Amino acid sequence: MSTVVELTPPAPISLSKAQGVRPGVEEFYNDMGIELPPGKKEQFIVGDNISGYFEGYTHIFRKGLGYMMKNKVLLEGHASFKAGLLLNRSSEAMSDTVLPYGHLAQYPGASEELMVHSGKNAVSLKVTSDVPVELAAMGLWEIRPDDYDVEVLDQTVLLSPKVGPSGIIPDFIAVTANQSFRMDLGDKTYSGLDALGLNPSDLKLIIASEAPTTSLTVHIAFGFTKEDAINKSKSLISVDIWNQELQDVYNRLTTSHLWTSDKEYNKALVWAKASAWSFVVQEFGKGIWAGLPWFRDNWGRDTFIALPGTLLVSGLFQDAKEVLNNFARYQNLGAVSVKAQAVDEPQAGAIRTWLTQKFRGSKVIRAGLSLTIPLPFEYAQDENNRLTLKSEMTLAFPGAAISVDLVNDKDYGRVPNRVAAGDSIIYNTVDGTPWMIREALEYIMYTGDKDYAKVILPLIKEYVKGARQNYVDAEGLLTHDDADTWMDARISGKDPWSARGSRAVEIQALWYSALQVGGLLSRQEGQTSQALEYEKLAQQVKASFLTRFWDGSVMADRVRIDNSRDIKVRPNQLMLVSIPFSPFIPEDVEAQVTKSAVSTLLFPYGIASLDQNHPYFHPLHENTRYHHKDAAYHNGTIWGWNAGFTITALNKFGYQDLAWQVTKNLGDQILYMGTRGSMSENMNALPNEKDELKLTGTYAQSWSVAEFARNGYQDYLGFRPNLLNNTLTFEPALPTAWTTVQARLPYGKDEILEISLERSGPTWTWRFSPSVKNGRKVSINFLANDKSRKRVEFILTGSPQILSWNGVAASLDGKGLPAAPDQESYETIIGDLKLATPRRYDPLTFPMLEGKNVLQDIIKSKKFE
């Protein structure tokens, strides 16, 4: 079957040129492309920002899952033809370049490119030639012609499933092009098809240019109905959608922009932002997936750890607000159930039928004439829903005693730990809600959206109420289960691998910060008595914490239920520095904590989750000869996101050059290891017996890349706006390796601050080119030569201004500017800090490798310490 479809090409869209500190679109993509030479088959991913993603590999046709949605592959891959000859990616491509929207393979005189569109359930395939010739492209999929009807409608080739659509994924496929094309269904010979690994029964739908051309773009749209697919297809050809997507991706990734004298770092930073965005989805309302391939859910803790690096530093403030709102609507406000006492057996049967039909999926419990059924969370959140239901049942079943009861349970006030398809919402985490509250304040500080306090304060009130009822001890500290922190792995869902109850170190910092936020926003809203209540409890937490956790030299990782201190060296103590908006512990204690954790745990490639000299340390994550992988998960294994708060702590105290060594290594992981352009969840704590470092866990993890991005903007450049007090705050820690910096910094409502920095000897010169409301205050907390910090402040005028800092004194537009002491130097405490040296991997030297399942046996015998 061969059919010609006539089309008029859309008007071309011009791409942006360089402006201010932003590069032009073409320069931008040229700079960030990750080029792989022939033979390098490397993985890449692109998210569709709805509920799917594309997993592909360079220099090969059929490796990787392709375009996945839920558990269905929509498109396995693609192929292109020039003058009827296959462009053989495996053997002929001179290069294959990974890009934030897909990839580009270059051939002598030709190229082929794949683009996954954001928010459209669509993929485009582009093939070019240096001379006019027939060009063609095809999707690769395991579709049999017998399973689909193929027809041409509205300038679109439509593939409709013969068996009813699932309704869960978009089963209808619409294929079109940016110009008049010919559809071939296996009746025209194309050379090279054997290289594609097609089955004889596979659908071979090829779209070819009707006339010789130098460029052809084929669009493939996926719809839930025939009309949906056709409408999506028509929208793709109504404009120059290829250039529109290029421009949209560029706009999103350069809304904020940070460009230093280190080009490799710049590239890794942009890729971190691009990868972080790929996890932003709409599947369960606006959210952020935790990781790929198996954490495609909205996890509360992961979402809010990833949120600042994914959305706030990128200037995507509306998306951040939508994520916050989405989780807020799931706050646990109690368990609701309907109880009915029927007057007789027939009425009891009728009530059972009515409840079963109305609340499908919930089980009715019956005892004689008494019936009970739990209700969805919406009934806990809305009293009107409860009253309406009671009225309906009272009217429908005269004489029956009906009650709709709201009972506060142990998760009262929490937002979910996970929102996922097919599962009930679960709340089994102690830290998800305080992380959310922290990020709600950070959103307000970035945007100046003071009205958002009215949204978040009721949530804080119910959270604190639930925490105090269920988990706060007599000293004000927040208690929790052994596996309710981020170190949450359990043996077969039961015993924890890394017990951290009943009071973990970072949980207290989060609890304190949530109370801080409550007090601050309550005062803003004139709720003085409520603010005083939060502040009083926060001060109790602060005092009790030092008494229980700090002995003058060692910070406990947790305090056990018997009040004994667990002094394993783990990275969690560093969050005492990074989480609170103002010091939770004295800064000299922060300095000692930083020294201890960094010198013990921080390797050049990441920070270990447990001291390598502790008996429970596992040098390799996946080491099945000796243990289950979860035994090592939080007992040595490197976690990418932990580097984020580690760098925050180092930079606070002026050890940015040490932090920079780690950042450079992490950048190499993003660009040259594993999934190109992303970062894995984990890495072995130590090089293996071949002296190789192995990535483990998910191959792409949102908080890993998000923290890398956050570090660049918030910790190196140090930009942390606080529009609650009309201040653009900086706390810079610029590596000595940098000589220039250019930045574009969004904040507020459509406000942008562009700055250029240049170093000459010890002096940094900052040039401000604001597009701002006059009167914004700038406050910069500079590092002095002795690693103390001094604060300078001035008002932005709306005109260019030049600030200089030489490590001792500052000047603004050539005039001296007062520099007030802000933070002491703690160099005498921290000293000449160095990275830890990884031990050599020798199984005979690690207690956990002395036999099979050593740690598991310790835990099962109740001997875990």
ABEGO torsion letter per residue (X at the ends): XBBBBBBBBBBBBBBBBBBEABBBAAAAAAAABBBBBBGBBBBBBBBAGBABBBBBBBGBABBEAEBBBEABBABAEBBBBBGGBBBBAAAABABBBBBAAEBBBBBBGBBBBBBBBBGAGBBBBBBBBABBBBBBBBBBBBBBAAABBBBBBGGBBBBBBABBBAGABBABBBBBBABBBBBBBGABBBBGAAAAGBBAABBBBBBBBABBBABBBBBBBBBABAAAAAAAAAAAAABBAAAAAAAAAAAAAAABBBBBABAAAAAAAAAAAAAAAAABBAAAEBBBBABOAABBBBBAAAAAAAAAAAAAAAGBAAAAAAAAAAAAAABBAEBBBBBBBBABAAAAAAAAAAAAAABBGBBBBBBEABBBBBBBAAAAABAAAAAAAAAAAAAABBGBBBBBBBBBBAABGBBBABBBBGBBBBABBAAAAAAAAAAAAAAAAAAGBAAAAAAAAAAAAAAAAAAAAAABBAAGBBBBBAAABABABBBGGBBBABBAOABBAAAAAAAAAAAAAAAAAAAAAGBAAAAAAAAAAAAAAAAAAAAAABAGABBBABBBAAGBBBABBBAAAAAAAAABABBABBAAAAAAAAAAAAAAABBAAEBBABBAABAABBABABBAAABBAAAAAABGBBBAAAAAAAAAAAAAAGAAAAAAAAAAAAAAAAAABEBBGBBBABBBABBBAAGBBBBBEBABBAAAAAAAAAAAAAAAAGBBBBAAAGBBBBBBBBBAABABBBBBBBBEBGBBBBBBBBBBEABBBBBBBBBBBBGBBBBBBBBBAAGBBBBBBBBBAGBBBBBBBAGABBBBGGBBBBBBBABBBAAAAAEBBBBBBBBBBBAAABAAAABBGAAAAAAAAGABX
